[in-house]
Every structure is written in structure tokens, then in C-alpha cells.
Amino acid sequence: MHTERSAAAADRHVGDVDLTHWRSRAGRRIAGAWAALGKRYGAMPLLLLTLAVGVGIAVLATWIASEVYDAVREADDVAVLDRPVLDWALTLRSPTGDRLVTWWTDIAGTIGMPIVALGFLVGFTVQRRAWTPLVLLVAASGGSLLMTIAGKDLIGRARPPLSDAVPPYESSPSFPSGHTLNATVIVGTIVYLLLLRQSRVVTRVWTIVVGTLFVLSVGASRVFLGHHWLTDVLAAWALGLAWLALVITAHRLYLTALHRGAEPEPEPGALGRS
């Protein structure tokens, strides 16, 4: 319990920004309510509950995005870019380039991304001796997976023609791009956790730049290889950033509750008194 509180105290700031300080009136009210609940039921259970509610919100946002996407596709608005962008990508291909991009995109695949997440997860947990990185990364990854499944089931969009794709071919629905969504959320969470312990501005800037370039390049690789349409990638970036914002907000509420006197675990008999 002491270790968890010490880790939270070390994670309170990103540079000069205090994550437990809420500027808006609504933010202050929510933070105050969460701190009060944290004192009664424990900050960690409240973090888990907040993330669970966040997953529900994220899946709902995926459904809303699917409805918006249907309207956009019927109106031929953003979707009108899909074919021209893919045609342009075809002109950039070469045997060597195709192999390199395929290798790069596989890092964000169903095997590569879990390995990356697990490596950082073990490092964070051992270094900080706290469960918070584990909770955040597992929740972020699980939410991203559910959003990908929900989006594909709701839309069922066909991928670009196999004649325009670089093997190995993929058969699951195209919308949204799972590689892009998972990379956005998982790498975004890793970047956030790294920033919490980086004191130098230049280090934080490079962390953000490298993470951003990785996420952008993964999305671009999906279009380059003909595995997704441009709008699949754009939607994945938007959904991923929305879910990442919810994960970070949940962590900020957790830090605020601890800063205002809550214990990581529930007080003895707290549940019985409720």
C-alpha cells in the first residue's frame, strides 16, 4: 500500500503540470466526488470501476462512429479519398519496400503489439513496484480490442481488392484498422507512463515524437499495403485517441483521490457500512 502511494506521488506531475489539478469547474466537481468515494471504497477499486465504465463509453463511441461513417460513406464525403489514395500508394511500391513495410506493420499486429506491451509492462511493474501500470495497460489493450471487434461487426466493410493488396492477405472486416487502433492506444499509454517519470523536457519531447511517428507510420503502412482504406485508418486514430483520453482521465482521478487522502485499498469494513 505504501509503495502504491509512493508511486502515485511520483506520477503526479508531467513536467510542471500537476495532474491532480483540474482547471474546469466540472473537472473539479468530478475530482472531488471521486476523491470522496476513494476515501470510502479505496482508490484502486475506483480506478478499476472508472476504467470499466470507460470501456462501455468507448464501445458506445465506436457504435456512434459506425453510424457517422455510414452517413459519410453514403454521401461520398471523406470516403471519396479512399480509392485515389490507394491508387497513389500503388505507385510507390517495390519488392524491397513491400517487405520492409510488411515487417514494420507486423510490429503492431496480433503478435508484435502484445510482445511490445508485455515488455514495457514488466519493466514498468518491476521498476515502479506498483500495480497501476499493469491496470492501465491491460485496460487500455482490452478496451482497444473490444472497440476493434465492435467496429468490425457493426460495419462489416470489405477490405480493398486482393489485387491491390500485398500478401499475406487478411480476411476480417476492414473498418476500423485494428493495427492502427491498437498501436494508438497501447503506444499512447506507454508514452504517457514514460512521461510521468521523465524530468528533462528534451526527453519528453523525443518520447512524444517517437510515439507519434510510430502510430502515424503504422496507419500509413495499412493503406500502403492495401490492407485498409484511408477512412479505416482515420477512424482508428480518432477512436484510439478518444479511448486513450479516457484512460488518462481515469488515472488522473486515481491520482487525485490518493493525493486527497484516499488509500489504494478499501478501508476495513467500508463495504459493510455502505
C-alpha positions in Angstrom: 0.0 0.0 0.0 2.9 2.4 0.9 4.6 1.5 -2.4 1.5 2.2 -4.4 1.1 5.6 -2.7 4.7 6.5 -3.2 4.5 5.5 -6.9 1.4 7.7 -7.3 3.1 10.6 -5.7 6.0 10.3 -8.2 3.5 10.1 -11.0 1.6 13.3 -10.1 3.5 15.6 -12.5 4.4 15.8 -16.2 7.0 18.5 -16.1 5.4 21.4 -14.3 1.9 20.2 -14.9 0.1 18.8 -11.8 -2.2 16.0 -13.0 -4.3 16.3 -9.8 -5.1 20.0 -10.6 -8.4 20.4 -12.5 -8.9 23.7 -14.3 -12.6 23.4 -15.3 -15.4 23.6 -12.8 -16.9 20.3 -14.0 -13.5 18.6 -13.6 -13.1 19.9 -10.1 -16.5 18.6 -9.1 -15.9 15.2 -10.6 -12.5 15.0 -9.0 -13.9 16.0 -5.6 -16.6 13.3 -5.9 -14.1 10.7 -6.9 -11.8 11.7 -4.0 -14.7 11.3 -1.5 -15.6 7.9 -3.0 -11.9 6.9 -2.9 -11.6 7.6 0.8 -14.5 5.3 1.4 -14.0 2.5 -1.0 -10.3 2.8 -1.9 -8.7 4.4 -4.9 -7.7 1.3 -6.8 -11.2 -0.3 -6.9 -12.5 3.1 -8.0 -9.9 3.2 -10.8 -11.0 -0.3 -12.0 -14.6 0.8 -11.9 -13.8 4.0 -13.8 -12.0 2.1 -16.5 -14.8 -0.4 -16.8 -17.3 2.4 -17.3 -14.8 3.9 -19.8 -14.8 0.7 -21.8 -18.6 0.9 -22.1 -18.3 4.6 -23.2 -15.6 3.6 -25.7 -17.7 0.9 -27.2 -20.6 3.3 -27.4 -18.4 5.8 -29.2 -17.5 3.0 -31.7 -21.1 2.5 -32.4 -21.7 6.2 -32.9 -18.6 6.3 -35.2 -20.0 3.5 -37.2 -23.3 5.4 -37.7 -21.4 8.5 -38.7 -19.2 6.5 -41.1 -22.3 5.1 -42.8 -23.6 8.6 -43.4 -20.3 9.7 -44.7 -19.9 6.7 -47.0 -23.4 7.2 -48.4 -22.7 10.9 -49.1 -19.3 10.1 -50.6 -17.6 12.7 -48.5 -14.4 11.6 -46.8 -14.7 8.1 -48.4 -14.2 9.6 -51.8 -10.5 9.8 -50.9 -10.1 6.1 -50.4 -9.6 5.0 -54.0 -7.3 7.8 -55.1 -5.1 7.4 -52.0 -4.8 3.7 -52.6 -4.0 4.2 -56.3 -1.3 6.6 -55.3 0.1 4.0 -52.8 0.3 1.5 -55.6 2.7 3.8 -57.5 5.1 3.8 -54.5 5.5 0.0 -54.2 8.6 -2.1 -54.8 9.6 -5.6 -53.8 12.0 -4.3 -51.2 9.7 -1.6 -49.9 6.8 -4.0 -49.6 8.9 -6.4 -47.5 10.1 -3.6 -45.2 6.7 -2.1 -44.7 5.2 -5.5 -44.1 7.8 -6.2 -41.4 7.1 -2.8 -39.8 3.3 -3.2 -39.8 3.7 -6.6 -38.2 5.1 -4.9 -35.1 1.6 -3.6 -34.5 0.0 -6.9 -35.3 -1.6 -9.6 -33.1 1.8 -11.0 -32.2 4.1 -7.9 -32.3 1.9 -5.5 -30.3 1.3 -7.9 -27.3 5.1 -8.5 -27.1 5.8 -4.8 -27.1 3.1 -4.2 -24.4 4.3 -7.1 -22.3 7.9 -5.9 -22.4 7.0 -2.4 -21.2 4.5 -3.9 -18.7 7.2 -6.0 -17.0 9.6 -3.1 -17.0 7.1 -0.6 -15.5 5.9 -3.0 -12.8 9.3 -4.1 -11.7 10.8 -0.6 -11.8 7.9 1.2 -10.0 6.8 -1.7 -7.8 3.2 -0.7 -8.3 0.1 -2.3 -9.9 -1.1 0.9 -11.7 0.9 0.4 -14.9 -0.5 -3.1 -15.2 -4.0 -1.9 -14.7 -3.7 0.9 -17.2 -2.0 -1.1 -19.9 -4.3 -4.1 -19.6 -7.4 -1.9 -19.5 -6.2 0.1 -22.5 -5.4 -3.0 -24.5 -8.7 -4.7 -23.6 -10.8 -1.7 -24.5 -8.9 -1.3 -27.8 -9.6 -4.9 -28.7 -13.3 -4.6 -27.8 -13.6 -1.4 -29.9 -12.0 -3.2 -32.9 -14.3 -6.1 -32.6 -17.4 -3.9 -32.2 -16.4 -1.7 -35.2 -15.8 -4.6 -37.5 -19.1 -6.4 -36.5 -21.1 -3.2 -36.8 -19.8 -2.1 -40.2 -18.6 -5.3 -41.9 -16.8 -3.2 -44.5 -14.9 -5.1 -47.2 -11.2 -4.6 -47.5 -9.6 -3.2 -50.7 -9.5 -5.8 -53.5 -6.9 -8.5 -53.1 -5.4 -7.5 -56.5 -4.4 -4.2 -54.8 -3.1 -5.7 -51.6 0.4 -7.1 -50.6 0.3 -10.6 -49.2 -0.2 -12.1 -46.7 -3.9 -11.2 -47.2 -6.3 -10.5 -44.4 -10.0 -11.5 -44.4 -11.6 -9.8 -41.4 -13.8 -6.7 -42.0 -11.9 -3.5 -42.8 -13.4 -0.9 -40.5 -11.6 0.2 -38.3 -8.0 -0.7 -38.8 -7.2 -2.9 -35.8 -3.4 -2.4 -36.2 -3.8 1.4 -36.1 -6.3 1.4 -33.2 -4.2 -0.9 -31.0 -1.0 0.9 -31.8 -2.6 4.3 -31.0 -3.9 3.1 -27.6 -1.1 0.9 -26.5 1.8 3.1 -27.6 -0.1 6.1 -26.4 -0.4 4.6 -22.9 3.3 3.6 -22.9 4.2 7.1 -23.9 2.0 8.5 -21.1 3.6 6.2 -18.5 7.1 7.2 -19.6 6.3 10.9 -19.5 5.3 10.6 -15.8 8.9 9.8 -14.8 10.9 11.9 -17.3 12.3 15.1 -15.8 14.0 16.6 -18.9 11.9 18.5 -21.5 14.0 17.2 -24.4 13.4 13.6 -23.3 9.7 14.1 -23.1 9.6 15.8 -26.5 11.5 12.9 -28.1 9.2 10.4 -26.4 6.2 12.1 -27.8 7.8 12.4 -31.3 8.9 8.8 -31.5 5.5 7.5 -30.2 3.6 9.8 -32.6 5.7 8.8 -35.6 5.2 5.1 -34.8 1.5 5.4 -34.6 1.3 7.5 -37.8 3.6 5.1 -39.7 1.6 2.1 -38.7 -1.6 3.7 -40.0 0.1 4.7 -43.3 1.5 1.2 -43.7 -2.0 -0.3 -43.6 -3.0 1.9 -46.6 0.3 1.4 -48.4 -0.1 -2.4 -48.3 -3.7 -2.2 -49.4 -5.0 -3.9 -46.2 -7.2 -0.9 -45.3 -8.9 2.1 -46.8 -7.8 5.5 -45.7 -11.1 6.1 -43.8 -10.5 2.9 -41.8 -7.2 4.3 -40.6 -8.6 7.8 -39.9 -11.4 6.3 -37.8 -8.9 4.1 -35.9 -6.8 7.1 -35.0 -9.9 9.1 -33.8 -11.3 6.2 -31.7 -7.9 5.3 -30.3 -7.2 8.9 -29.1 -10.7 9.1 -27.6 -10.1 5.9 -25.6 -6.6 6.9 -24.6 -8.0 10.2 -23.3 -10.5 8.2 -21.1 -7.7 6.0 -19.7 -5.5 9.0 -18.8 -8.5 10.8 -17.2 -9.2 7.7 -15.1 -5.6 7.7 -14.0 -5.8 11.4 -13.1 -8.9 10.8 -11.0 -7.0 7.9 -9.2 -4.0 10.2 -8.5 -6.3 12.9 -7.3 -8.1 10.6 -4.9 -4.8 9.4 -3.4 -3.5 13.0 -3.2 -6.6 14.0 -1.2 -6.2 11.2 1.4 -7.7 8.1 -0.1 -6.0 4.8 0.5 -5.3 2.5 -2.5 -7.4 -0.3 -1.0 -10.8 0.0 0.7 -10.9 0.8 4.4 -11.7 -2.3 6.6 -15.5 -2.6 6.9 -16.1 0.1 4.3 -18.2 -2.1 2.1 -20.2 -3.4 5.1 -21.0 0.2 6.2 -22.3 1.1 2.7 
